[in-house]
Amino acid sequence: MYFPIGGDMAVRTSSIIGIIDLDNGSWSYRTREFLSRQEKEGAVIPVGDDLPKTFLLTREYGMDRVYLTQFSTATLEKRLQSLDKGDLNL
């Protein structure tokens, strides 16, 4: 099943490893180091032109991807729950 993350982008729900708030998550040195490394490797994909609030970490076919999205973690969590229930209305 595909999960819309903003713009024209969607990811497979089975590939989502984590949804992390950038304001709280970026305080950690390890998180900043991870994001920096992923950016150098070309694995960071911005979704939309707005200031990102959240990043989604996915793994598919052995490749990690980081999607920067303007949606909050709460919004994405609600969308995932709605998707699980089968009543996602966008």
N, C-alpha and C positions, 0 to 999 in steps of 0.2 A: 504494500500500500504506500502511496506517496503522500508526503506531508508538505504543504505549502509554507515557505519560510519568508516570503516577501518578494516583491518584484515579480518576475516570471519564473522564479526558482522553486523547486520542490526537491525533497530528498526522500529516499526510502526510509520508512519508519524502522525497519530492521537494521539499518546502518547507523542509527543515532546512538552514540556512546554517552554523550553528555550535553546538557544545555547550561551554560555558565553565564552569569551576570557579569558584565565587564566592569561595572563600578566596584563590586565587592571582590570579584575574582582576580582582578588585575593588581590587587595589593600584594599578592603573594609573589615572591621572587621567582619561584619555580614556574608559576603561570606566565609571568612576563618572559622568562627565558624560553619556555615552550612556544609561546606565540611568536617570539623573535625568530626562533629556529624554523618554525613552520613557514613564516613569511620568507625567509631566505631560500627555503626549498620550493617556494612557489605554491604552497598548499593552502594559502589563505585566499578566500574568495569573498569579496564584498558583495552584499546583496542590497542593491539600491544606492541612492546617493545621500541619504540622511545619515546623521551621526549614529554609529552602531551602539546598541544597548546590551546586546547579547551575542555570544558566539556558540555555535553548535559544532561539536566535534563528531565527525562521522568516520567510519572505517568501512570501506567496501573494496573488495578484490585486493585486500592487503595494503591498501593505500589510505592514509589518514588525510582528511580534509577539514579545514576550519572555515565555516561560513559565518561572516559578520552580518548580523541582521538588526534592523531598527526596532524590532518588536522586543518587549520586555519578556523576561523569563515567565512571568505570570500569564501573559497572553499566550505564549507558546505552550505552556502547560495546559491551559484551558482548551486550546485547539487540539492538543493531543488527546485529552480526555474525551472531547466531542467526537474526534475521529474514531476512538475506540468504541464509542457508543453508536457510531454510524450516523450521527446527526450533525455533521460539520456543515455549517452554512456560512460561506464567505461572501 
